[in-house]
Amino acid sequence: MIRRCRVVGRLAWVDRILTELKPLFDSLDELPAHFTAQEQAAINRYLRLAAQQLTEFAAGLGHDDDEGVRTEQPKARILG
């Protein structure tokens, strides 16, 4: 038997997490300056396609029965 738990974040937790991650976000914002426009376009395309595949894969993670057990693993696909 699989038990499910719903986690609900509190605003204070979200604020703390964002505060902790702010230095990381700031350094990520500076990264594009290290790449040419052509490199940025290639990186942007890669990330868009990767996000699309992750979204499609996650959509296939739905459970097929009331016990929360998947009868089949979702398939990843290669974009051409």
SVG drawing of the C-alpha trace seen along z (x, -y; Angstrom):
<svg xmlns="http://www.w3.org/2000/svg" viewBox="-8 -41 41 43">
<polyline fill="none" stroke="black" stroke-width="0.4" points="0.0,0.0 1.4,-3.4 0.6,-6.4 0.5,-9.8 1.3,-13.1 0.5,-16.5 3.1,-19.2 2.0,-22.8 4.6,-25.4 4.3,-28.4 5.0,-31.9 7.8,-32.3 9.5,-29.2 9.3,-30.4 10.8,-33.8 13.6,-32.0 14.4,-29.8 14.4,-32.6 16.7,-34.6 19.1,-31.7 19.1,-31.2 19.5,-34.9 23.3,-34.8 22.9,-31.9 20.3,-33.7 22.4,-36.8 25.4,-34.9 23.2,-33.1 22.0,-36.5 25.6,-37.4 26.3,-34.4 25.0,-35.6 27.7,-38.3 30.3,-35.5 28.7,-34.2 28.3,-35.6 24.9,-36.2 25.2,-33.0 26.2,-31.0 23.3,-32.4 20.9,-31.5 22.2,-27.9 21.9,-27.6 18.4,-29.1 17.3,-26.6 18.8,-23.7 17.1,-24.8 13.7,-25.3 13.9,-21.8 15.1,-20.3 12.2,-22.0 9.7,-20.7 11.0,-17.1 10.9,-17.3 7.4,-18.7 6.2,-15.9 8.0,-13.3 6.5,-14.6 3.0,-14.6 3.5,-10.8 4.1,-10.1 0.4,-9.9 -0.5,-6.9 -2.7,-4.2 -4.3,-2.8 -5.6,-3.9 -2.5,-2.5 -0.3,-5.0 1.6,-2.4 2.6,-3.0 2.1,0.0 4.5,-1.4 7.4,-3.8 7.0,-6.9 9.3,-7.0 11.7,-9.8 11.8,-10.9 14.5,-12.5 13.5,-15.8 14.8,-16.1"/>
</svg>
